[in-house]
Amino acid sequence: MEIRILAPTGALGAGSPAESLERGVALRPHVIACDAGSTDSGPYYLGAGQPKLSREAVGRDLRLLLKARDTLGVPLIIGSCGTSGRDVGVELVADIAHHDRAEAVKVSMPRPVRQGDIRDADSYGGQWYAPLVDLEVPMPVTASEQA
């Protein structure tokens, strides 16, 4: 079974050319997914609960991704909302999206040591890799299947 995942940007709000997203949408992915955090920022944004990227930049990217999601009828997964993934970040992104908060999902995975610790062998925390392996993705129903 083939599952196509479109990852249009490395961090929500970092931007990417709209033409690149259009080409990705044309490939009919089953899921759109991107991160909204960064390990490059250090601990400040996590501790302060402030996003690294501006509300305007996040809103621009989010509007494009929501439009692509609606066009395709597929799930949109965003990790580490608001840079830190804290509740305040999830609420910020949900507020920008103007969607029911029930559509925002926060997933936290326990780690053997804190991220960035000298003993941390996985600075990305397995983001995107293991969690998506067993992700059940509802497949779009075609018109012929509905008949």
N, C-alpha and C positions, 0 to 999 in steps of 0.2 A: 504494500500500500504506500503510495507516494503522498507525503505531506509537504506542501510548499509554504515556507515562512518568509514573509517580507520584513526585513529589518532596515527601515529607511534612514535611520540616523542613530548615531552612537549614544546620544543623550537628548531627550526631549528638550527643545529650546536651543540646541546647538545649530539647528538648521541643516538643510540639505536642498539641493536644487529641486524645484517643483517638477522639472522634466524627469529627474531620476525616479521620483515617486510615481509619476505617470507610467514610466516604463515598467516599474515593478508591479503596478496594478494591472497592467496589460497581461502580465504572466499569470494572472488569476490565482494569487496565493490563497491558502486556506486560513491563514492567521497573519495578522500584522502585529509585530512586537518590537518594542524598543525599551531601552533603559532610560531613566530620568535622573540618575545619580552619577557619581564619579568617585573613584578611589584616588584620583589625582588631587582632589581638593583639600585633603587632610581632614582633621576632626572638627574644624570650626563649624561647618554647615550642619553637621549632625548635632553638635552640642547646642548651637544657637537655634536650630529649627528653621533656618532661613534658606531659601533656594539660592543656588549659585547663579542661575540664569534668570533673566528678567521675566516678569509676568507676561510682557508683550511677546517676547521670543517664544516662551512656552505656549502661549495662546496661538501664535501663528502656526507652529508645528502641530499643535493639538487639533486645530481646525482642519488642517490638511489631512491629518490621519483619521479624524472622525468622518470626514467626507469620503475618504477612500474606504473606510469600514462600511459606511452606509451603501456605497456603490457596489461593493462586493458582497455585503451581507455576511461578513465574517467577524470573529472576535478580534478585538484590539486589546493587547496586553501591554501594560506599561509598568516597569519595575522601578522601585525606589523613587516614587513620586516626590517632587519638590526637593530633589537632591538627596535628602536623607532617608526618605521612605517613612518618616515618622508620621503620626496621625495628622499633624499640622500640614505636612507636605501633601498627603493624600487629599485632605480637605481643600487645599489651595487648587490642586489640579482639577478636582471635582467641581469646584466653584467656577473655574475658568471654562470648563466644559459645559456648564449649565445643564448638567444631566443629573438625574436622580443619584444620590450617593450609593444606592444599592448596586449601581453599575460599576463602582470602583472596588477593586479587591486588593487587599494588602496581604502579601505572603511573606512570612519570616521563617527562615530555616536556622536551626541551632548550629553553631560552629564550635569545634573543639577549643579554639582559642580566638581571642578578639581579632577582628580584621586589622591588619597593619602591625600586629604583634611580631616580634622578631622570629617567633616560632611559626608564623603563618606561612604555610607552603602554598596557599591558594588565595592570592590577593583578590581574585574575582568572586570567591565564594561559590563557585559553580553556577553563577548566574547564567541562565539560558541553557546550559547543557543538560544536566541531570533532570531539572524540574520539567523540561519540555519532553523528555523521552517518554514518560508515561501520561502525558497530558491527553485527555480525551477531547478531541476537537469535533464538534458537530459539523458534518459535511453539508454544504449547501444542497438543497433539493432542486433538481432541474425541473423544467416545465413538463418534460416527458415522464418523469417519475411521479409527478403530482396527478397525472391523468389516470 
